[in-house]
Amino acid sequence: MHYALLITGSPYQTKACHSALKFLKAALLNPENTLDGVFFYEEAVLIGNALSQPPRDEIDLRKEWAELAKIHSIPLYLCIAASVRRGIINETESLRYELSQHSLSEGFQLEGLGTLIELMSTTSKIIQFR
């Protein structure tokens, strides 16, 4: 089965990113499952901020997501509008807004809602975590 994940809950205020990560790890144990992408929307885009640093005694969710996605070739999309609004920008957006730096973490990419619509129309099931 082809899945896509939609995550809207903050990585710091909810368990949405934690629960989605656990679900993904379990789903990938079945070779019949394919994950076509993960779309982070609303407060969930905070997961892609390269400048955030979790306390040393907590899981580094950003790192966990990026490593799992790299191993399994799963694209991690951050809604570009929600990201820019929260100061998460890539090099291209940094130039566009005439800023001297960018804050998008490696392993994540900025995409518009069209990417979410494409995931919804090309996968068997989309699962949302709030």
Phi and psi in degrees as a GROMACS rama.xvg file:
@    title "Ramachandran Plot"
@    xaxis  label "Phi"
@    yaxis  label "Psi"
@TYPE xy
-95.3997  123.955  HIS-2
-114.915  159.445  TYR-3
-139.082  147.573  ALA-4
-112.271  139.767  LEU-5
-119.458  118.738  LEU-6
-117.55  125.802  ILE-7
-119.125  -14.6478  THR-8
-82.9014  143.991  GLY-9
-60.2222  138.959  SER-10
-69.7039  -12.4601  PRO-11
-108.973  -22.071  TYR-12
-108.833  -13.9868  GLN-13
-133.413  175.688  THR-14
-100.453  13.3629  LYS-15
-57.6185  -48.6662  ALA-16
-68.5431  -36.4129  CYS-17
-64.6299  -49.2923  HIS-18
-63.8465  -41.0898  SER-19
-64.2432  -38.8859  ALA-20
-64.9175  -43.2202  LEU-21
-63.191  -43.4233  LYS-22
-59.7928  -45.9831  PHE-23
-60.9037  -44.8509  LEU-24
-60.2217  -41.8413  LYS-25
-68.4551  -42.3961  ALA-26
-63.6764  -35.4539  ALA-27
-73.3467  -11.9395  LEU-28
-69.7403  -24.4272  LEU-29
-92.7208  114.52  ASN-30
-63.887  -14.5665  PRO-31
-78.747  -13.6722  GLU-32
-90.1984  138.403  ASN-33
-128.735  133.253  THR-34
-106.64  118.003  LEU-35
-85.2262  -16.5069  ASP-36
166.379  161.812  GLY-37
-124.193  125.993  VAL-38
-112.742  118.432  PHE-39
-97.207  128.455  PHE-40
-134.157  160.983  TYR-41
54.1809  -133.041  GLU-42
-67.2671  -18.009  GLU-43
-64.4485  -21.2444  ALA-44
-62.8438  -17.6805  VAL-45
-60.2281  -18.7139  LEU-46
-61.146  -26.8969  ILE-47
-93.9341  12.3369  GLY-48
-82.4287  110.76  ASN-49
-66.8117  -18.2419  ALA-50
-89.1658  -12.7726  LEU-51
-77.5308  140.608  SER-52
-128.687  115.537  GLN-53
-73.5706  156.38  PRO-54
-58.0677  149.886  PRO-55
-62.4706  -22.474  ARG-56
-94.1023  9.87028  ASP-57
-116.378  156.519  GLU-58
-64.8295  140.711  ILE-59
-90.585  90.4276  ASP-60
-58.8686  -42.0248  LEU-61
-58.3338  -45.9195  ARG-62
-65.3053  -42.8495  LYS-63
-60.4326  -45.9525  GLU-64
-62.1471  -47.3322  TRP-65
-63.4464  -41.8365  ALA-66
-66.9025  -44.9887  GLU-67
-63.8349  -42.084  LEU-68
-63.9451  -38.9625  ALA-69
-66.2368  -45.1461  LYS-70
-59.9698  -41.1616  ILE-71
-103.654  8.78871  HIS-72
52.6296  52.0782  SER-73
-107.596  121.985  ILE-74
-71.7094  136.595  PRO-75
-111.097  109.357  LEU-76
-102.269  134.109  TYR-77
-109.362  132.95  LEU-78
-59.0433  123.005  CYS-79
-64.4039  -41.4438  ILE-80
-65.1639  -45.434  ALA-81
-66.3273  -35.2716  ALA-82
-69.6298  -50.1965  SER-83
-60.1138  -40.3866  VAL-84
-59.4885  -28.8722  ARG-85
-103.436  12.3027  ARG-86
80.2059  17.8802  GLY-87
-103.293  107.751  ILE-88
-134.362  150.755  ILE-89
-93.0466  -177.248  ASN-90
-63.1375  -39.8943  GLU-91
-62.1851  -46.8208  THR-92
-67.4112  -32.846  GLU-93
-60.2725  -44.2147  SER-94
-66.4416  -40.9983  LEU-95
-60.2777  -40.5337  ARG-96
-93.2899  8.87029  TYR-97
55.6835  47.8526  GLU-98
-105.046  156.413  LEU-99
-89.5437  -8.55119  SER-100
-148.887  171.146  GLN-101
-132.521  163.277  HIS-102
-131.799  10.0417  SER-103
-75.1378  127.519  LEU-104
-73.0401  146.188  SER-105
-60.4269  138.988  GLU-106
100.044  -12.2495  GLY-107
-113.473  155.164  PHE-108
-138.882  147.975  GLN-109
-86.4771  131.975  LEU-110
-144.522  157.141  GLU-111
-85.7778  176.952  GLY-112
-65.4119  -18.6232  LEU-113
-59.4252  -33.6401  GLY-114
-66.617  -39.7243  THR-115
-63.6229  -42.9936  LEU-116
-63.0852  -40.369  ILE-117
-62.496  -43.7507  GLU-118
-60.1941  -41.7758  LEU-119
-64.7742  -33.678  MET-120
-89.7175  -13.8593  SER-121
-111.551  -2.85068  THR-122
-109.43  161.58  THR-123
-72.9599  -34.1853  SER-124
-153.473  137.501  LYS-125
-113.437  132.359  ILE-126
-117.296  126.641  ILE-127
-103.138  139.268  GLN-128
-120.634  123.221  PHE-129
